[in-house]
Amino acid sequence: MSRSETRSGQAGGVYGPARYGLGPYHERLRSRQRSDEELLESVREALFYDTWVDAEAIEAAVQNGIVLLRGELPSYEEIRYATDDAWDVEGVRGVRSELTLRKGGPRR
């Protein structure tokens, strides 16, 4: 049996509540859940106020608490900053970055 197989023979591990069940503090997750619309507004705001990120070049969407970022940015660092900004928003459950490197550097 390989490391990625569980005792039942399935590939991959099972983590979180599916593995251990809900813990005694699981109610806090429900109390902190925010609507996708609220999260989207907060993500856009976080990107706008980060002066190291070209927020106008980023298209953001949120579905079930997971943020999707699309667009072209001039550097890998800026892509990282934008992704980190989205993760820093309270209530975000995940971030999928489809940000790509813009050829030719910054916009003029």
Order of alpha helices (4+ residues) and beta strands (2+ residues): alpha-alpha-alpha-beta-beta-alpha-beta
